[in-house]
Structure formats: structure tokens, C-alpha cells
Amino acid sequence: MKQILLAALTCIPILSQAADEARNITLQGNKQGAPACQSCHGTDGGGTPSAGIPRLAGLNAAYIEQQLKNFRAGKRSNPIMQPIADLLTETEVTQVAAYYAALPVPLTTPQGADPALLRKGEAIATVGDWSHEIPACFQCHGPNGKGIAPHFPAIAGQSALYISNQIEAWKSGTRSNDPAGLMKSVADKLSPEQIEAVSAYLADQQSTNGNQK
């Protein structure tokens, strides 16, 4: 018992140091030249909805870490994130992912989209469109879009612009890191009108913590 307690006490300062280092990267950047994460993702990790920059706060750590590695590998194409990911060490990637996962989820404000558009989006998110072999978003992303860690992120409360941009990225092939090609197959079947509707609906929902399994 004493050995277990001693080991636990030894880990506390190490974990605290890792959290401090991650916070410094998010606020100031790192020694290799990576800019501060907060510049785009905000001090609270809530993102910049008007620019289509996603919320990171409360997303699953393993998911965030995998996305950074995918930017490096070219499985996600983004002219801003790819060079930043290249400037982070493996340890920093893990630390930053854990830091954002531990942040509280910011409250989101409904965007006031057209009610008819929201109803169409709700149908796609909750039921799907089986006449075109489109499953419900929540079938993989969990009830209310809260996410199922680590492969299916929380999507409720992400900005409509970010969601629609990602669907278009799946369509074009500039994003190809989905398990078994699931998102690519769904994105290819969604019409522009459906993309607009489901993006608006998801953006209108309250953000949730994405660490559920």
C-alpha cells in the first residue's frame, strides 16, 4: 500500500508539469515556432465559429491527438494546421490534447437559423435519409451528437461552417481519416441542401463533453 501511495504522489508533480507545459503552448506557442493555439481556438478552447475553426474544449483527448497526427500524415489537409502539427513534438501533441480534453465545454448560443431548415437537419441527424442510404448522424456520433470516444467526435454545438467544411472535405478527399471510410460514404450521398440543413441543426445544439465511451 505504501508503495502504491508513493508512486501516486510521485506522479502528481509530473502530471502538473505536463499540464503547465501544454497550457503554455496553447497561450504562447512552443520553442520550435508553433503559434499559440488560442490565436484561433480561443482562450477557452471554444474555437472561432465565424471562421469555421472548431471547438476543442471537452473533445476526447485521443481524438484530438489523432487529428494532429493526421495533419502531419496528410490525411487531413489544412494550410494552417499542417505546418503547426509538424512543429509539435510527440510529447507536446499528447499534452495539448489532454489539456483541451480537460477544459469545460463552453456554452453555445443558438444561431437562429430558419425553423424549416432546422427541421430538415434534425431529421438527417436523428433518423437519416434511408431512401438515399444516409444513416443518422447520431447513429455513430452518439445520442444528441455528444460523441463516442475515441473515433466519433462530439459534433453538437460545432459551428455550421466548420461542419459543412468537413463534410465537403470528406467529399473532395482532402480529409481521409475516417474509420473504414464511413464519413466519405455518407458525405458523397449528401446533397448541398442536406449539408446546409444538418450543419445548421448541429450548430444550433448545445455543446457537450466528448469524453463519453
SVG drawing of the C-alpha trace seen along z (x, -y; Angstrom):
<svg xmlns="http://www.w3.org/2000/svg" viewBox="-40 -35 53 37">
<polyline fill="none" stroke="black" stroke-width="0.4" points="0.0,0.0 2.8,-2.4 4.5,-1.7 1.3,-2.5 0.8,-5.7 4.4,-6.7 4.0,-6.0 0.8,-8.1 2.5,-11.0 5.4,-10.9 3.1,-11.2 1.4,-14.3 4.2,-16.8 4.9,-15.2 1.2,-15.5 1.1,-19.1 4.2,-19.9 2.7,-18.4 -0.4,-20.4 1.6,-23.6 3.6,-22.9 0.5,-22.3 -1.1,-25.5 2.0,-27.5 1.8,-26.1 -1.8,-27.0 -1.2,-30.5 2.3,-31.3 3.3,-28.6 6.4,-26.5 10.2,-26.8 10.0,-25.3 7.9,-28.2 4.4,-26.7 2.0,-29.7 -0.3,-29.8 -3.4,-27.6 -5.5,-30.3 -4.9,-32.6 -7.5,-30.6 -9.2,-28.3 -9.7,-30.9 -8.5,-31.0 -11.4,-28.8 -10.9,-26.4 -14.3,-27.3 -13.0,-28.0 -13.9,-30.8 -17.3,-29.9 -17.4,-32.7 -14.1,-31.4 -15.1,-27.7 -12.4,-27.0 -13.7,-24.2 -14.2,-24.0 -11.5,-21.8 -12.6,-22.1 -14.1,-18.9 -13.3,-16.8 -11.8,-13.4 -8.0,-13.6 -7.3,-10.5 -9.4,-12.1 -7.5,-15.4 -4.2,-13.7 -5.1,-11.6 -6.2,-14.6 -2.9,-16.3 -1.0,-13.2 -3.4,-13.0 -2.5,-16.6 1.2,-15.5 0.4,-12.5 -1.6,-14.4 -4.8,-12.6 -6.3,-16.0 -5.4,-18.8 -5.3,-22.3 -2.7,-25.1 -2.7,-26.3 -2.9,-23.2 -0.5,-21.0 2.6,-23.2 1.6,-23.7 1.3,-20.0 4.7,-19.5 6.2,-21.9 4.8,-20.0 6.8,-17.1 5.1,-13.8 5.1,-14.7 3.6,-18.1 0.8,-16.6 -0.2,-14.3 0.0,-17.2 -2.0,-19.6 -4.7,-17.0 -5.0,-16.2 -5.2,-19.9 -8.1,-20.6 -9.9,-17.5 -9.9,-18.6 -11.3,-22.1 -15.0,-22.7 -17.3,-22.8 -18.3,-26.4 -22.0,-27.2 -23.1,-27.7 -25.7,-30.3 -28.4,-29.2 -27.8,-30.8 -31.4,-31.5 -31.5,-29.5 -34.7,-29.1 -37.0,-26.7 -37.8,-24.7 -34.1,-24.3 -33.6,-23.1 -36.3,-20.5 -34.7,-19.1 -31.4,-19.0 -32.9,-17.3 -34.4,-14.6 -31.0,-13.8 -29.2,-13.9 -31.7,-11.7 -33.2,-9.5 -31.1,-9.8 -32.4,-9.6 -32.6,-5.9 -34.1,-6.5 -30.6,-7.6 -28.8,-5.2 -27.8,-8.0 -27.7,-6.9 -28.5,-9.2 -25.5,-11.3 -26.3,-10.2 -26.0,-6.6 -22.3,-6.9 -21.8,-10.2 -23.9,-9.2 -27.2,-10.5 -27.6,-14.2 -24.2,-14.3 -22.2,-14.0 -19.6,-11.8 -18.4,-8.3 -14.7,-8.2 -12.2,-7.9 -13.3,-7.7 -16.5,-9.7 -16.2,-13.2 -18.8,-15.3 -20.4,-17.4 -23.3,-19.1 -22.5,-22.8 -19.7,-22.9 -20.2,-25.8 -22.2,-25.3 -19.3,-26.5 -16.9,-24.0 -19.3,-21.1 -20.1,-21.9 -16.4,-22.4 -15.6,-19.0 -18.3,-17.3 -17.0,-18.9 -13.5,-17.8 -14.7,-14.2 -16.4,-14.6 -13.3,-16.1 -10.8,-13.7 -8.8,-16.4 -9.8,-14.6 -9.5,-10.8 -9.0,-9.8 -12.4,-8.3 -12.7,-4.7 -13.5,-2.3 -14.4,-5.2 -17.6,-5.8 -17.8,-9.6 -16.6,-9.6 -19.5,-7.3 -22.0,-9.5 -20.7,-12.8 -20.8,-11.6 -24.6,-11.0 -25.5,-14.3 -26.9,-17.0 -25.8,-20.6 -29.2,-21.3 -28.9,-18.5 -25.4,-19.6 -26.7,-23.1 -29.6,-21.8 -27.7,-19.3 -24.9,-21.7 -27.3,-24.4 -29.1,-21.9 -26.0,-20.6 -24.7,-24.1 -27.9,-25.0 -27.5,-22.3 -25.8,-22.7 -22.1,-21.6 -21.4,-18.5 -18.3,-16.9 -16.9,-14.4 -15.2,-12.0 -18.1,-9.5 -17.4,-6.0"/>
</svg>
